[in-house]
């Protein structure tokens, strides 16, 4: 078996690549800008493409080809992935390196074939697919063994992966179409309903990062700009974390409810292990202020958030990529 030299986390919001011997070498938004006038060409990718959202001229399309952790636009996905790979590795001797590719738990064969096709278009043919929750646990620093399972909640941009895992793989898990982008949309609707102000996705994301909080009495504030729904003119408003709290709470309560339902179906021995060790959080939205306190208060279980939650999956992939025995055990065996 040819061991991978790259680990890829191809997310709805961000793509991350880990290179053996170098660590995380790329972390950019999963966005591509295509000029569709005349001969179609890539105008920008990643951070540069994201800056063009809502600011494009005629003929330029800004696309997020990965939606809810599945490829929605195959052409744009392969073009974006190819450009990302070109940033971090040359096709030495005409060949791309072997790749470990993270997929949500329960991903069916048709979805995996789309990922495989996108990679093949980039001339990547040696691919190992692994369900992401195991990688997330390893990347979060969980002391994982077959007899020491853990519970992971990975809140990504398009999906949230909730799973009980061990070193033998996913014991029980689900991927739900709720993620950071869902929360951004909820915040857009809240600002529109309560401030008569229309804001874009970038402003909503900024709002979430700057003052999003699960502390009910958080007094942090920020000023946002948007378009007045009545006059149509630009307007600025002051928004507080306390204003956003009900929306933030609704989003996380839904995730915690799903986690509780999955926990309730686990064998008693595994439930006891999880209660002792706590739940491990990953994904960019797990950095929300007050998460640990809120989760413990509502679920009665300790929350563990790693130092770099957004990178846990791709780092875990890097750890597995160099371990042939472990990779053989947890990779998806396809017929």
N, C-alpha and C positions, 0 to 999 in steps of 0.2 A: 504494500500500500504506500502510495506517495503521500507523504505528510504535507499538509497545507503550510504555506508561508504567510498567507493573509487570512485574517478573520474579518468578515463583513457583517455589519448590522445595518440593513437597508430599511430604514424606518420611514414612516409617513411624514415626519417632520424633519428628520435629520439622518444623514448617512454617515456612518463611522467606519473607519478601516484601521485595523491593527496589523502591524507588520512585525514578524518575528525578528527579534534583535533590535528593534527600533521603537516599539510601543505604538501608541495611537499616532498615526501619521496623517489622518484626515478626519475632520468633523465639520460637515457643512450641511446647510439646509437641503432637503431633497426637493429642489426646485430647479427648473430649467426654462430658459427663455429661448424661443424659436422664432426666427424671422421666416415667415411663410410666404413672403412675396418673392416671386421668381424662383430661384433655386433655393430650396429649404436649407437653412444652416443654423447652427447653434450660435446664439448671440451671447449668452451668458449661462453659467451654472452656479449652483450653490449660493453663497452669500451675495455675489454680484447679481444673480438672477432674483433673489428675494427682494433686493432693493427696488426692483422694477415693478413689484406688485402694485397695481393701481396707478402706475405711472407710465404705461406703455403707449406707444404711438400705433397707428393702424399698421397691420401687417405683422406685428410682434405678439406672440402668444406666450404668456407665462403659465407654466404647467407644473402641477405637483402630481407626477405620474404614479406615486404610491399612495393609495387611499385605504385607510383602515388596514394597513400592513399587507395589502394585496396590490398587485400591479394592475392599474386601471388603464394605462396607456402604454402598450408594449414598446412602440417605437421611441417615445420620449424616455421611457425607463432605460432602454438599452443605450441610447445616446448619452443620457446623464451618467450612467454607470461607467460607460467607456471613458468619458472625460474625467471622471473621478479617478479611475484606474491609471489613466495617463499622467495624472498629477503625482502619483506615488510610486509607480513602477514602469520601467521600460519593458518592451517585449524582447527580452534578451534572447538571442538566437532564434527569434521568431516565435517564442512561446511565452504565454502568460504563466504566472505561478499558479500552483494549486491553491484552492480557496476553501475555507470553512465558512458556511453561510447560515446565519441564524434565521429560523422561521418560527412563527407563533405556534404554541402547542395546539395540536389537532388540525394543523394545516393539511388539506387533502392533496391528493396526487395531482389534480389538475392545476392547483395553485403553484405547487412545486415545479411543475413543468413550465409554467410561465417564468418563474425565477431562473430556471435552467436555460430556457430559450434566451432570456435577456443576457445571461452570462456568456452563452455560446456566441451571441452576436458580438461580444467583446473579445472573442477568441479565448475564453476561459472554458476548458472542457473537463478539467479534473476538479470535481466539486463534491464536498461533503456537507450534507444538510443536517442540522442539529436543532432540536426544539430549544427555543431561547431560555425558558425558565431555569434549566440546569446551568447554562452558561451564566445567567444573571446571578445565581447563587454563588457560583465559584468566583465571579468577578467582584462580588460584594464582600468576599473574604469569609464566607461561611465555611466552618470546618465540616465539610460534607463527607459522609460515608454512607454505605448501604444501610447501616443500622442507626444512622443519625440523620433522619429526614428534616427538612425545614419547609417553611411556607413563605412563598415569594409573591409580592404584589408589584408588578412592573407597570407603571403608568406612562405609556408612551404617547406619541402625538396623535395617532389614529386609533390605537387599541390599548386595552389594559389586559395584561396577562396575569392570571391568578392561578397559582399552582402549588401543590405539595410535591416536593422533589427529593430524591436521594441520589447517591452516586450511581445508582442503577438506572436513572432516568426520571421521567415524570410519572408520579404515582397517580395523581388526579389533577386535572387542570382545565381551565377554560380561557378562551380569548374573547373579549367582548368589545364591541365597537364603541367604546367610550374612551376618550383620551384628551390630551391637552387641547387639541383643536375643538373638541366638543365644548370644553370650558370657555374657550375664546368666543365661540358662537353665543354661548349663554350670556357672557359679559356684554357682547354687542347688543343683544336684545334687552338686557337690563338697562344699559345706558340710554338706549333709545326710548324705553318706556318711562324711565324716571327722570331723565334730563332733556328729553326732546332733542337729542343730539345723535347724529349718525357718525359712527367711527368705523374704521377699517380693521382688518384682521391684525395688521402689524401693531396698531394702537392698542387693540384688545390684549394682544400677547404682552406688550410692554406694561400694560396696566396690571396684568396677572403677576408678572415677575416683580414689579416694583412694590406693590402694596397688597397682593393677594395674601390672605391670612385666615387661619382657623382659630384665631384668638378673638373671641366675641367683642372684647373691649379695645381692640387694637385701634389706636388713633392716628396711625400713619396716613399721610395724604399725598396726593400728587395732582398736577394739573394736566389735563388732556385737551387736545384740540380736535374739532370735528366740524360737521356741517349742521347748522340749525335746521331742524325739520320743518319749521314754520316759515322762516324768512329765506332759507336757502343759503344764508351767508355763513362764513367761518365764525366759529365761536369757541371760547375756551371755558372749561368748568373745572372746579376743584372737587375731586372725588376722594373719599376716605376709605380705608380698609373696612371700617364699620359698615359703610354703605354696601360694600361688595360681599360682606360676610354671609348673608342668606344664600346668595348664588353659589359661592364657594362651598358652603356647607351642603347644599343640595347635591352638588357634583360628587363630593367625597362620600356622602352618606350612601349614595347609590353603589359606589364601588365597595364600601364596607359591607353593605347588605349582601352583595354577591359573594364576597369573601366569606361571610358568615354562613351562607347557604352551602358553600363548598366544604367548609370546615365541618359542618354538621353531618356530612356524608362520609367522613374519614373514619377508619377504624379507631377504636379507643386508644390503642397504644400510640398511634401516630399523633392523635389529638393531644395526648399527654406530653409527648416530646415537644410539640409546637408551643404548648402553654409554658413549658419551661424555658425554651429558647427565645420565644417571641416571633414576630413576623418581620421579614426583611423587605424593605421598600427600595425600589429602584425606579429609574425613569426621571425625566426632567421635572415633571409636576410633583414629584415626591419632595422637592425642595421647598414646598410651600411652608410658610411660617406656621408653627403650632401643630404640625402634623402628629408628632410623637405624643404630645399631651392629649390631643383630641382623640386619637385612636385608642390610647390606653383607657381614657375615661369612658368611651362608648363601647369598646369591645372587651375591656378587662384583660388585655394582653399587651405586653411591651412591644413598641415599634422600634425597629433598628433601621436607621437610614445611613447608608455608607457615605463616605466623604465625596465621592464622585458618582452619584447615582445614575447620571445620564450615560456613563461609560461602562457600567458594570457588565452589560451583555457582551460588548465587543472585547473587553479585557478578558472575560471568562473564555471567550472564543480563542483568544491568543494562548491562554493556559492549556486548553484542550488540544489545540493544533499541534503542539509539540509532544503530546503524550499519545503514542500509537495505541496503547492498551485501552486507555480511557475513551479515545475517539472511536475505537472499534465497538465499544459497548453502548455508546449513547447516540451514535449517528443513526439517521433514519435509513433503514435498509429497504431499498425500493426494488420491486420486481421488474 
